[in-house]
Every structure is written in structure tokens, then in C-alpha cells.
Amino acid sequence: GLDVGLAIPVMTTAHDLNSVILLLSARATPITRLFEVWDWDEEAGVATRRNAATSYCHAAMKAGESMSFAKGEGVVGRVVETGIPLASDELEQVAEKRYASLSSDQISCVVALPVFVGELLKSVVVLWN
């Protein structure tokens, strides 16, 4: 069965849906080892983790529970700061605070995608592998 599903809307305008990218992951055929959704709070100036799912990466999952990121800090903060996706296999440089737990779970790369509502960045979806 399926473990995780992620739907990413592709918008033509703030209110006009063009299409949806659907990513489905099962324990037997995972597309990523750890999914995370981080919400950006402009007023507080930090991103906090709203949701996460994994079947394998328990150290990285636990390490992320108590973390938050400011603009420019870590993978999430860099995406918040730039508003553009990030892909990297240099986790020591882009995920400094979490490198030990990521490494212990044998995670070696990351893709992070900004989620906008209109012009406002609301969340960052992170896929760790």
C-alpha cells in the first residue's frame, strides 16, 4: 500500500489551477526517504515543521521536531529567502544543523520546493534521500 502522497498544484495564476503533480510513495518503492512540510511565519520570521513522514529515517525525523529556521538558514531558510527550489548533495553545507542525524540515516541529498499562495511564500516541501 501507499505510505505517503504529495500533491503539488501548478498554478497559471493565484486562482487558476493548470495541473497537479502527484507523488506517491510506498514502503516497497519509496520515491523519497523523508517528506517534510515546513510553514513560513512572516511575522515570527521562522519556518516550523507542520508535517513529516518516513518509514526509515527516524533520527532525522526526530531531529526536525524541535527545529525552526530563519530566512537563509539551512535548506528551508534558503528556499524561503530565495523563493526558488533547491537541490543539493552537499548536505554538510546546506543542512548544517541536521547533518549528523541525516548522515546517520544515510540521507545524502535533498530537494526543497517553495509553495506559494498568490505572491506569498507559505510553505516549503522537502524531500530527503
SVG drawing of the C-alpha trace seen along z (x, -y; Angstrom):
<svg xmlns="http://www.w3.org/2000/svg" viewBox="-9 -40 39 44">
<polyline fill="none" stroke="black" stroke-width="0.4" points="0.0,0.0 0.9,-3.7 2.7,-5.3 2.7,-9.0 1.1,-11.1 2.1,-14.6 0.1,-16.7 1.7,-19.9 -0.6,-22.3 0.8,-24.0 -1.0,-27.3 -1.4,-29.6 -2.5,-32.5 -3.2,-32.7 -6.7,-31.2 -6.3,-29.3 -5.1,-25.7 -3.2,-24.4 -2.4,-20.9 -1.3,-18.8 1.9,-16.9 1.1,-13.8 3.9,-12.0 3.0,-8.6 5.4,-6.6 5.1,-3.0 7.4,-1.2 8.4,1.2 9.1,-1.5 9.8,-4.8 10.3,-7.9 12.0,-9.6 13.1,-8.6 11.8,-11.5 9.0,-14.0 8.6,-17.3 6.4,-20.3 7.6,-23.5 5.3,-26.5 6.8,-30.0 5.5,-32.6 6.5,-36.0 5.5,-37.7 7.7,-35.5 10.4,-35.2 10.7,-31.4 9.7,-28.3 8.4,-25.4 7.7,-21.9 4.0,-21.1 4.2,-17.6 6.6,-14.8 6.5,-11.2 9.1,-8.4 9.4,-4.7 13.2,-4.6 14.8,-7.9 13.9,-8.0 16.9,-10.1 16.4,-12.8 12.6,-12.8 13.2,-13.2 15.9,-15.9 13.5,-18.0 10.7,-18.0 12.2,-20.8 13.9,-22.8 12.9,-26.1 14.7,-28.0 15.1,-31.7 15.5,-33.1 18.8,-31.9 19.3,-29.2 19.5,-25.6 17.7,-24.1 14.3,-25.5 15.6,-29.0 17.5,-29.2 14.3,-28.4 12.3,-30.9 15.0,-33.6 15.2,-33.0 11.8,-31.7 13.3,-29.2 13.7,-25.4 16.9,-23.9 18.6,-20.6 21.9,-19.6 24.0,-16.6 26.3,-18.8 24.4,-18.4 27.3,-19.5 27.0,-22.9 23.2,-23.2 21.9,-21.3 24.4,-22.2 22.1,-21.9 20.8,-18.5 23.8,-16.9 24.6,-14.4 21.0,-12.9 20.7,-13.0 24.1,-11.2 23.2,-8.6 20.0,-7.8 22.2,-7.6 20.5,-10.6 22.8,-12.1 20.7,-14.6 17.7,-16.9 15.2,-18.6 13.2,-21.5 10.2,-23.2 8.6,-26.6 4.8,-26.6 3.2,-30.0 -0.4,-31.3 -0.6,-34.1 2.7,-36.1 3.2,-34.9 5.5,-32.0 3.6,-29.9 5.5,-26.6 8.5,-24.6 8.2,-20.9 11.4,-19.0 12.2,-15.5 15.3,-13.9 17.0,-10.9"/>
</svg>
